[in-house]
């Protein structure tokens, strides 16, 4: 077993399982996806630590902590026939994990260089059911929607209303909401009548571009 394979197993057994992630499909997906292939070469030694890993070039763009991702995916209850949107996918790790759970995955990323890196890494991972598009996180991807599940690969400080509108009836959006402190991972579910919002757990993540709260102007 390679050092990275050992680190991957330790991540799942030492971080993810003890955090009440019991969905075997998610555990298997995280064991199958080589996280080190989704970070720059100099960051591979820390690929499996319980960290947000900055993979941006100039602007801070992160792979969110493995436990936060796993717990949000579990709460979203992705089915094998589902269409999933990953918002702000950075280098594509979360999309690669989701590709093992869903029928189709669409991943958006505003940074064209990161989107190209995501496409290359996803191809290496054999994630043929993932499409990567260059788009702002707040815009989603209406052309490929509506979606059964939307996952924010980061945090939002505002209500992502456009994303809500791209959910199917009964669809779920999981993400870290940082409108208040402490930030919390939440699950938003669309029904005929409204959008329900359930707090999942305290979590932190880098706020995605375009989903930051604009400071109120005061005299």
JODA-V246624 format. One record per backbone hydrogen bond with DSSP energy under -1.0 kcal/mol. CO is the residue of the C=O (numbers start at 1). NH is the residue of the N-H. If there is no record, write none. Layout:
((CO & NH) (CO & NH))
This chain:
((2 & 6) (3 & 7) (4 & 8) (5 & 9) (6 & 10) (7 & 11) (8 & 12) (9 & 13) (10 & 14) (11 & 15) (11 & 16) (12 & 17) (16 & 19) (16 & 21) (17 & 20) (23 & 27) (24 & 28) (25 & 29) (26 & 30) (27 & 31) (28 & 32) (29 & 33) (33 & 35) (34 & 37) (35 & 38) (40 & 43) (41 & 44) (43 & 46) (44 & 47) (46 & 49) (49 & 51) (53 & 63) (61 & 55) (63 & 53) (65 & 69) (66 & 70) (67 & 71) (68 & 72) (69 & 73) (70 & 74) (71 & 75) (72 & 76) (79 & 82) (82 & 103) (82 & 104) (83 & 148) (83 & 149) (84 & 106) (85 & 151) (86 & 108) (87 & 153) (89 & 92) (92 & 96) (93 & 97) (94 & 98) (95 & 99) (97 & 100) (98 & 101) (98 & 102) (104 & 84) (105 & 131) (106 & 86) (107 & 133) (108 & 89) (111 & 115) (112 & 116) (113 & 117) (114 & 118) (115 & 119) (116 & 120) (117 & 121) (118 & 122) (119 & 123) (120 & 124) (121 & 125) (122 & 127) (123 & 126) (126 & 128) (127 & 130) (129 & 105) (131 & 107) (133 & 109) (136 & 139) (141 & 144) (147 & 168) (148 & 172) (149 & 85) (150 & 174) (151 & 87) (152 & 154) (154 & 176) (155 & 208) (156 & 178) (159 & 161) (160 & 164) (161 & 165) (163 & 166) (164 & 167) (166 & 147) (168 & 171) (171 & 190) (172 & 150) (173 & 188) (174 & 152) (175 & 186) (176 & 156) (177 & 184) (183 & 203) (184 & 177) (185 & 200) (185 & 201) (186 & 175) (187 & 198) (188 & 173) (189 & 196) (190 & 170) (194 & 191) (196 & 189) (198 & 187) (201 & 185) (206 & 155) (208 & 211) (211 & 157))
